[in-house]
Amino acid sequence: MSYYSVSHWAATEWTDEMEALARDKYVPMVKALGAQSVDLIRTGDLSFVVVTKYADAAAGQAAQSRIDEIRDQASEELPMKMTSVERGSSFASG
């Protein structure tokens, strides 16, 4: 089954430029590490989640050290921080 990473983020500001940077720089970086999809979902005025899907646990786990580096880079470049992360394999899908 597929493997997912769901990270929760809080920002101190929100701009169109930040959205463009996420879309044009960070999503391709994560996909280049083997992610099948990367969805950034705005959940509040200054909050969002990132849902990343991998083919399986091996692919997701293999990318994790580099993903951690990308998260650190994003936190340094943008006014935001990750507040939590969950990872796991799906057991049902529709």
N, C-alpha and C positions, 0 to 999 in steps of 0.2 A: 504494500500500500504506500501511498504518498507520505512524505514527511514534511512537516510544516514548522516554521518558526514564526511566532507572533510577538512583536515587540511593541511596547507602549511608550509614547514620547510626549513630552511637555515642552512647549516653546514659550518664549517670553515676548515674541512678536510674530506676525504672519504677513508675508508679502508675496506678490506674484513672482518676484525674483527668486524667493526661496523655493516656491513650487517648481519653477523652471529648473533650478539647480538640482533638485531632487529627481525630477523626471529625466533630465538630460545627462546628468552625471552619475548619480548614485544608483538609480535603477539599472542602467547598463552595466555598472561595475558588479553588481550582485548577480545579474543574469550571466555575466561572463564566468562566474564561478560555478555554474551548473544549475542555477535556479530555473525552473520551468516558467514561473511567473512571480512577479513582485507587485503587490498592490499596496498603495499608500491610501489610507482611508481617514479622512478628517472626521473626528468624533466630537469636536467642540471648537470653540473659538481659537484656542491655543493648544489643542491636543490632536493626536493622530495615532493610528496603529499601522504597522507594516506587517503584512502577511506574505510570507515567502514560501513558495511550494517547490519541493524537490521531488524527483522521481521516487526516491526511497531513502531510508535512514542513512545508508552508507554515503550517498551523495550529499545529503545535508550535513552530516557530521564531518565529512572531509572538508567542507567549505568553512566550518565554524571559526577556525583561528583567523582566517582572512576576513570573515564577516565581522569579527570583533574589532579588527583594525579599521575597517570601513566605518563602523559605528563610532569609534573614537575620533576618526577624522571628521565625520559629520558633526559631532558634538563640538569640535574645535572650530569648525568653519561656520557653523550656523548657531543662532541663539536658541538652542534646544538641548534637552538631555533625555536619555532613555530612562524610564522609570521602572520597567520590568520587562521580562522576556519569558516566554514559555516555548517549549519545543516538544514535538511528538509525532508519532505516526497515526495516520487516520485508520479507523477500524470500520468505518462505513462511509459510503459516498453515494450521492444521487445525481 
